Amino acid sequence: MRTGMDPRTALWAAILTLWLPAVGAIAENAAPAKTGIATPSVEELATDNKGVPQKPADNARESDTREAMCLMIESAARANDLPLEFFARVIWQESRFQSDAVGPVTRSGQRAQGIAQFMPGTASERRLLDPFDPVQALPKSAEFLNELRSQFGNLGLAAAAYNAGPRRVQEWLAGSGPMPQETRNYVVAITGTTVEDWAAAGRNGKIPDRAPNGSCRELMALLKRAPNSFVTELEQHVKLGAAKLWGVQLAAGFNRDQALAMYARAMTRLSAVIGDQDPSLLGSMLRSRGTRTFYQVRIGADTRPAADDLCNRIRRAGGACFVLRNMEVRG
């Protein structure tokens, strides 16, 4: 990816980072609800890289981390109305999910940076402070792709513009410039269709039904095939988040789509209030409520006063919240 477009107001100032394992989050002074960890949804998660069966605890922890990654990428994709499979394939082609990836030197003398491979100028235009932070870079990448789709009419040309730059795609469509072979290969790898076919499809052209729509299962399996620093970083986020004694809850519900939507709406209104405090989307099965997964959007805090202060600021900004204690953490 090279040049960018005029930035619009950021949809998210913070992005979902973790799915905390076995969090029994209930209101203070209420009876603690028992929680369980969902079993892995992909058979591949039952073995490590050497094909050796994992211990149940290790298996559960890894399942939580894979789900966290899936939720993080899916939330960025959904907030910008992108197919999950398309967005995941773009990031895979850009960096193989390596958050510390650095591209080769371009003709401008600069290098693309981070998991979404933003050029320094594009990162600045899009107000991306740290392209090496996937928590910041993924939603900015999805936002940029959505804008490119609006500009060029379909996902295939958006992918081409993400790789080669919007101006090159405009010149190619106008017949005044070539399409780089690298970009041709890039578009086919992501969409299964040539850039010429996408140009012919015109506005609102869609990805052909060459495979079932992507899901968290496929995405977790993809990430499982290439463990890297992105995985390690998220594992660290999971551990840090799980250690928080208190939390400020912004939204909750059994419906996954509604939970993601509630999260996006909250971040649109509250980004100036929460700053760099990364919210979490927790998924747990409350045995008292059956086997359905219960989703909660929450920001962790170390102390009750800190949680109260954040919740009060959120309320003054017009948001809704309440403070919960994590009964799984001793304090």
C-alpha positions as CSV (number, residue, x, y, z in Angstrom):
1,M,0.0,0.0,0.0
2,R,1.3,3.4,-0.8
3,T,-0.6,6.7,-1.0
4,G,-3.8,7.5,1.0
5,M,-6.9,9.6,0.7
6,D,-8.3,12.5,2.8
7,P,-9.1,11.0,6.2
8,R,-12.6,11.0,7.5
9,T,-13.4,11.1,11.2
10,A,-12.1,7.9,12.7
11,L,-14.8,5.4,13.5
12,W,-12.8,3.9,16.3
13,A,-10.1,5.4,18.6
14,A,-9.6,2.0,20.2
15,I,-10.2,-1.4,18.9
16,L,-11.2,-4.7,20.4
17,T,-8.1,-6.5,21.6
18,L,-9.0,-9.5,23.7
19,W,-11.5,-12.1,24.7
20,L,-10.7,-12.8,28.3
21,P,-10.8,-16.4,29.4
22,A,-13.2,-17.6,32.1
23,V,-14.2,-14.1,33.3
24,G,-16.9,-14.3,35.9
25,A,-17.9,-10.7,35.7
26,I,-20.8,-9.7,37.9
27,A,-21.9,-6.6,39.7
28,E,-20.3,-5.9,43.1
29,N,-22.4,-7.2,46.0
30,A,-24.2,-9.7,43.7
31,A,-23.8,-13.4,43.8
32,P,-21.0,-14.5,41.5
33,A,-22.1,-16.3,38.3
34,K,-20.3,-19.4,37.2
35,T,-18.7,-19.1,33.8
36,G,-17.0,-21.5,31.4
37,I,-14.6,-21.4,28.5
38,A,-16.0,-22.3,25.1
39,T,-14.3,-25.4,23.6
40,P,-12.1,-24.8,20.5
41,S,-14.2,-24.6,17.3
42,V,-11.5,-25.8,15.0
43,E,-10.0,-29.3,15.1
44,E,-6.6,-27.9,14.2
45,L,-6.5,-26.1,17.6
46,A,-6.3,-29.5,19.3
47,T,-2.7,-30.0,18.3
48,D,0.5,-27.8,18.5
49,N,2.7,-27.1,15.5
50,K,4.4,-30.5,15.8
51,G,1.1,-32.4,15.8
52,V,1.4,-33.2,19.5
53,P,-1.9,-33.1,21.4
54,Q,-2.1,-30.2,23.8
55,K,-3.1,-30.3,27.5
56,P,-6.7,-29.2,28.0
57,A,-5.7,-26.0,29.8
58,D,-3.3,-25.0,27.0
59,N,-5.9,-25.8,24.4
60,A,-8.5,-23.6,26.2
61,R,-6.1,-20.7,26.5
62,E,-5.1,-20.9,22.8
63,S,-8.7,-21.1,21.8
64,D,-9.4,-17.9,23.8
65,T,-6.5,-16.1,22.0
66,R,-7.5,-17.2,18.5
67,E,-11.0,-16.1,19.2
68,A,-9.7,-12.7,20.4
69,M,-7.9,-12.3,17.1
70,C,-10.9,-13.2,15.2
71,L,-13.1,-10.8,17.1
72,M,-10.6,-8.0,16.7
73,I,-10.4,-8.4,12.9
74,E,-14.1,-9.1,12.5
75,S,-15.1,-6.0,14.5
76,A,-12.9,-3.8,12.3
77,A,-14.3,-5.5,9.2
78,R,-17.9,-5.2,10.3
79,A,-17.6,-1.6,11.4
80,N,-16.7,-0.8,7.8
81,D,-19.1,-3.3,6.1
82,L,-16.2,-5.5,4.7
83,P,-16.5,-9.2,4.2
84,L,-14.4,-10.9,6.9
85,E,-12.7,-13.2,4.5
86,F,-11.7,-10.3,2.2
87,F,-10.3,-8.2,5.0
88,A,-8.4,-11.1,6.5
89,R,-6.9,-12.0,3.1
90,V,-5.8,-8.4,2.6
91,I,-3.9,-8.4,5.9
92,W,-2.5,-11.9,5.2
93,Q,-1.2,-10.7,1.9
94,E,0.2,-7.5,3.3
95,S,2.1,-8.9,6.4
96,R,1.2,-12.5,7.2
97,F,-0.2,-11.0,10.3
98,Q,3.3,-9.8,11.4
99,S,2.7,-6.6,13.4
100,D,6.4,-5.7,13.1
101,A,6.6,-6.2,9.3
102,V,8.6,-3.7,7.3
103,G,8.3,-3.6,3.5
104,P,11.1,-3.1,0.9
105,V,12.4,0.4,0.1
106,T,10.1,2.0,-2.5
107,R,11.0,4.5,-5.2
108,S,10.2,7.3,-2.7
109,G,12.8,5.9,-0.3
110,Q,10.2,4.9,2.3
111,R,9.0,1.5,3.6
112,A,5.5,0.2,4.4
113,Q,5.1,-0.5,8.1
114,G,3.2,-2.7,10.4
115,I,0.5,-5.4,10.1
116,A,-1.5,-3.4,7.5
117,Q,1.6,-2.1,5.7
118,F,0.9,1.6,5.8
119,M,3.3,4.0,4.2
120,P,4.4,6.8,6.5
121,G,2.6,9.4,4.5
122,T,-0.6,7.4,4.4
123,A,-0.4,6.7,8.1
124,S,-0.1,10.4,8.8
125,E,-3.0,11.3,6.5
126,R,-5.2,8.7,8.2
127,R,-4.1,9.8,11.7
128,L,-2.6,6.5,12.5
129,L,-0.1,7.2,15.3
130,D,1.6,3.9,15.4
131,P,1.4,1.6,12.3
132,F,3.2,-1.1,14.3
133,D,0.3,-1.3,16.8
134,P,-2.3,-3.7,15.3
135,V,-4.9,-2.4,17.8
136,Q,-4.6,0.9,16.0
137,A,-3.7,-0.2,12.5
138,L,-6.4,-2.8,11.8
139,P,-9.4,-0.5,12.1
140,K,-7.6,2.2,10.1
141,S,-6.9,-0.4,7.4
142,A,-10.6,-1.5,7.2
143,E,-11.7,2.2,7.1
144,F,-9.3,2.9,4.2
145,L,-10.5,-0.2,2.3
146,N,-14.1,0.9,2.8
147,E,-13.3,4.4,1.4
148,L,-11.4,2.9,-1.6
149,R,-14.4,0.7,-2.3
150,S,-16.7,3.8,-2.3
151,Q,-14.2,5.5,-4.6
152,F,-13.7,2.7,-7.1
153,G,-17.0,0.9,-6.8
154,N,-16.0,-2.6,-5.8
155,L,-13.7,-4.6,-3.5
156,G,-11.4,-5.8,-6.2
157,L,-10.4,-2.3,-7.3
158,A,-10.2,-1.3,-3.7
159,A,-7.7,-4.0,-3.1
160,A,-5.7,-2.9,-6.1
161,A,-5.7,0.7,-4.9
162,Y,-4.7,-0.4,-1.4
163,N,-1.6,-2.1,-2.9
164,A,-0.6,0.2,-5.8
165,G,-2.2,3.4,-4.6
166,P,-5.4,5.1,-5.8
167,R,-3.7,7.3,-8.4
168,R,-2.2,4.3,-10.2
169,V,-5.6,2.6,-10.4
170,Q,-7.2,5.8,-11.6
171,E,-4.6,6.1,-14.4
172,W,-5.0,2.4,-15.3
173,L,-8.7,2.8,-15.6
174,A,-8.3,5.9,-17.7
175,G,-5.9,4.0,-20.0
176,S,-3.0,6.4,-19.2
177,G,-0.9,4.1,-17.0
178,P,0.0,0.4,-16.5
179,M,-1.2,-1.9,-13.7
180,P,1.9,-3.4,-11.9
181,Q,2.2,-7.2,-12.1
182,E,2.6,-7.3,-8.3
183,T,-0.8,-5.7,-7.9
184,R,-2.4,-8.0,-10.5
185,N,-1.2,-11.0,-8.5
186,Y,-2.3,-9.4,-5.2
187,V,-5.9,-8.9,-6.4
188,V,-6.1,-12.5,-7.7
189,A,-4.7,-13.9,-4.4
190,I,-7.3,-12.0,-2.4
191,T,-10.4,-12.2,-4.5
192,G,-9.8,-15.1,-7.0
193,T,-10.6,-12.7,-9.8
194,T,-8.4,-10.6,-12.1
195,V,-8.3,-6.8,-11.9
196,E,-9.6,-6.7,-15.5
197,D,-12.7,-8.6,-14.4
198,W,-13.2,-6.3,-11.5
199,A,-13.0,-3.3,-13.8
200,A,-15.5,-4.9,-16.1
201,A,-17.8,-5.6,-13.2
202,G,-18.1,-1.9,-12.5
203,R,-19.7,-0.4,-9.4
204,N,-21.0,-2.8,-6.8
205,G,-19.3,-5.8,-8.4
206,K,-19.0,-8.6,-5.9
207,I,-16.5,-11.3,-5.1
208,P,-17.5,-14.6,-6.9
209,D,-18.8,-17.4,-4.9
210,R,-15.7,-19.5,-5.2
211,A,-15.8,-20.6,-1.6
212,P,-18.2,-20.3,1.4
213,N,-18.0,-16.9,3.2
214,G,-15.2,-16.6,5.7
215,S,-15.8,-17.2,9.3
216,C,-14.0,-17.1,12.6
217,R,-13.2,-20.8,12.2
218,E,-11.3,-20.3,8.9
219,L,-9.6,-17.2,10.3
220,M,-8.4,-19.0,13.4
221,A,-7.2,-21.9,11.4
222,L,-5.3,-19.4,9.1
223,L,-3.7,-17.8,12.1
224,K,-2.8,-21.2,13.6
225,R,-0.7,-22.0,10.5
226,A,1.7,-19.1,11.1
227,P,2.3,-18.3,14.7
228,N,4.1,-14.9,14.9
229,S,4.7,-11.8,17.0
230,F,1.0,-10.7,16.4
231,V,-0.1,-13.9,18.2
232,T,2.4,-13.3,21.0
233,E,1.3,-9.7,21.4
234,L,-2.3,-10.6,21.7
235,E,-1.5,-13.4,24.2
236,Q,0.2,-10.7,26.3
237,H,-2.9,-8.5,26.0
238,V,-5.1,-11.4,27.1
239,K,-3.0,-12.0,30.2
240,L,-2.9,-8.3,31.2
241,G,-6.7,-7.9,30.6
242,A,-7.5,-11.0,32.6
243,A,-5.6,-9.6,35.6
244,K,-7.8,-6.5,35.9
245,L,-9.8,-6.6,39.1
246,W,-12.4,-4.1,38.0
247,G,-14.2,-3.3,34.7
248,V,-16.4,-0.6,33.2
249,Q,-19.1,-2.3,31.1
250,L,-20.4,-0.4,28.1
251,A,-22.7,-2.9,26.5
252,A,-23.8,-6.6,26.7
253,G,-26.0,-9.1,25.0
254,F,-26.3,-12.6,23.7
255,N,-26.3,-11.6,20.0
256,R,-22.8,-11.5,18.6
257,D,-23.7,-9.1,15.8
258,Q,-25.5,-6.7,18.1
259,A,-22.6,-6.8,20.6
260,L,-20.1,-5.8,17.8
261,A,-22.5,-3.1,16.7
262,M,-22.9,-1.8,20.2
263,Y,-19.1,-1.7,20.6
264,A,-18.7,0.3,17.4
265,R,-21.4,2.8,18.4
266,A,-19.8,3.2,21.9
267,M,-16.4,3.8,20.4
268,T,-17.7,6.4,17.9
269,R,-19.1,8.5,20.8
270,L,-16.6,7.8,23.5
271,S,-13.2,7.7,21.8
272,A,-12.2,11.1,23.3
273,V,-13.1,9.9,26.8
274,I,-11.4,6.5,26.9
275,G,-8.3,7.6,25.1
276,D,-5.8,4.8,24.8
277,Q,-7.6,2.4,27.1
278,D,-8.3,-0.5,24.8
279,P,-11.8,-2.0,25.4
280,S,-12.4,-5.7,25.4
281,L,-15.2,-7.8,24.0
282,L,-15.7,-10.7,26.4
283,G,-17.4,-13.9,25.5
284,S,-18.5,-16.3,28.2
285,M,-21.1,-18.9,28.8
286,L,-23.1,-18.2,31.9
287,R,-24.3,-21.6,33.1
288,S,-27.3,-20.0,34.8
289,R,-28.4,-18.8,31.4
290,G,-27.9,-21.9,29.3
291,T,-25.2,-22.6,26.7
292,R,-25.5,-19.4,24.7
293,T,-22.4,-17.1,24.7
294,F,-22.9,-13.9,26.5
295,Y,-20.9,-10.9,25.1
296,Q,-19.8,-7.9,27.1
297,V,-17.9,-4.8,26.0
298,R,-15.7,-3.7,28.9
299,I,-12.7,-1.6,29.8
300,G,-10.5,-3.0,32.5
301,A,-9.3,-1.0,35.6
302,D,-7.0,-1.9,38.5
303,T,-9.0,-0.2,41.2
304,R,-12.7,0.6,42.0
305,P,-12.0,4.4,42.2
306,A,-10.3,4.2,38.7
307,A,-13.3,2.3,37.3
308,D,-15.7,4.8,38.9
309,D,-13.8,7.8,37.6
310,L,-13.9,6.4,34.0
311,C,-17.5,5.5,34.2
312,N,-18.4,8.9,35.5
313,R,-16.5,10.5,32.6
314,I,-18.3,8.3,30.1
315,R,-21.7,9.3,31.6
316,R,-20.9,13.0,31.5
317,A,-20.1,12.4,27.8
318,G,-23.5,11.0,27.2
319,G,-22.6,7.3,27.4
320,A,-24.0,4.5,29.5
321,C,-21.9,2.2,31.8
322,F,-21.7,0.5,35.1
323,V,-18.8,-0.8,37.2
324,L,-18.3,-4.6,37.7
325,R,-15.8,-6.6,39.7
326,N,-14.0,-9.5,38.1
327,M,-14.6,-12.3,40.6
328,E,-12.0,-14.5,39.0
329,V,-9.2,-12.1,40.2
330,R,-8.1,-11.9,43.8
331,G,-7.8,-8.4,45.2
